[in-house]
Amino acid sequence: MYFNYKSYSSTVLQGVVDAAYKFTITDVGGYGKLSDEGRFCSFCTFDTMRNKSRNILPNTCLPPTNSSLPIVCIGDEAYPLFANLLKPYSGENLDPDAVFFNKQLSRACKTNERAFDILYSKWHIFSKAIETNEKQLTKS
């Protein structure tokens, strides 16, 4: 199950990162062969986000206003669309508003990418393939 489409074993690490590059929610141990959507659907917060059973992302006020705004997560095209999970518009010939939205969403995704870059630079084990003995794997 951990053998991925690139033909080596891997374990999936998913995380929700805040604006200060801090991991607020993590999920480790997903199967390497799952798709992005499959990994997300097995992610510990999926049912919570889908059913809104618990407010894992409380509303907050942006300084210097008193206007309460929801906090949302950002995913790529493979993720499902929820009220608190944004993903880019897909397709070609998008209107200018959709193109602008996608560019802004892409900029916001860079925080997540940077957080994982920091993680990889500090903990090099996360940035390389899992080393296994294939003979032992076939015996079990």
N, C-alpha and C positions, 0 to 999 in steps of 0.2 A: 504493500500500500504506500510505502514511503518512496518507492522508485518513481521518479518524475519523468516527464516527457523528454528531458534532455539525457536520459539513460543513466542517471546516478541517483543515489538515495538522498533525500532531503526532508527536512522538517520545516513547516511553515511557522513563521513568527508574524503575527499581525498586531497592530497597535493603533490606538487613538492618541494623537499628539496634540498638545495645546500650543498656543502661540509662542510660548517660551521654550519650545522643543522638549517638553517634559511628557513622558508617556503617562497617560492617565488611566488607560485600560490596555491590557495586553492579553494575548492568547497565544500560547506556544504549544506546538505539537500536532498541528494539522498535517494531514497526509500530503506528501509531495506531489502526488498525481492528480489532486483535485484542481478544478478550474478556479478562477478568482471568485465566481459566484458561489461555487460549492464550498470554498473555504469560508466565505463570509457567512453563508447560511449555517455553517457549523460553529461559527464564532459565538462566544459566550453571550454577547449582547444582541444577537440577531432577533430572538423572540421578543426581547424587551423593546427593541426599536419598532418591530412590526406591530406588536400588540399595544404599545404605549402603556405597558403594565406598571411601569415604574419610571419616574422622571430622572433618567440617568444624566441628562443634560439640562440642568435648570436654566431658565431665562436669566439674563444679566443686563445691566445697564452699561452703555458705552459712555466713557467719560467724554465730555463734561455734562452729558445730558442725563435726564431721569427717565428716558424712554426705555422700557423693557423690551429686549430683543431676544429671540430664541438663539441658542447655540446649536449649530448643525455640524454634522460630519460630512466629509467630502470623499467620494469614491470615484472610480473611473467608470467607463462605459459598461463594464461587466456587472456592476453592482445594481441591485434593485433600487427603485426610487421610493423613498419614504418622505414623510413630512420633515424629518430631521436628518435626512441623508441626501445630499445634493450630488448630482452627477451631470456631466456635460451633455448638451444637446448633441444628438447624433445625426448623421446624414450629410448630404451635400446641399449646396444652395441655401444655406441658412440666412435668415434675415439679419440685418446689422445688430439688432439687440441680442440675438442668440450668439452671434460671433463675439460680441463684447462680453457677454456672460461667460462663455467658454474661456476667453483669455483671462478674465479675472479669477475664475475657478482654477485655472492652470497656475496662476501666480500663487494662489492660496495653497495649492498642493506642494509647492516648493518647500514649505515649512515641514511637511511630513517627510519629504525626501531628505531634507537637511538633517532632521532628527535621526533618521536611519543612517545617514553618512557618519554622524557623530558616534552612534552606537557601533558601527563597523570599525571606525578608527580606534575606538577605545577597546573593543572586544573583537579582535581579529577572527576569532572562531566563527562568528556569525557571517563572515563574508566569504567562506570557502565551503566546498562540498564536504559532506560527512565521509570520513574515511572508513571503509568497511572491508572485511575479508569476505569476498563473494562465495568462497567454499563453505564458510560457516552459514551463510544465508540460505544456501540451497539445501543444507542438511535439515534445517528446522521446518 
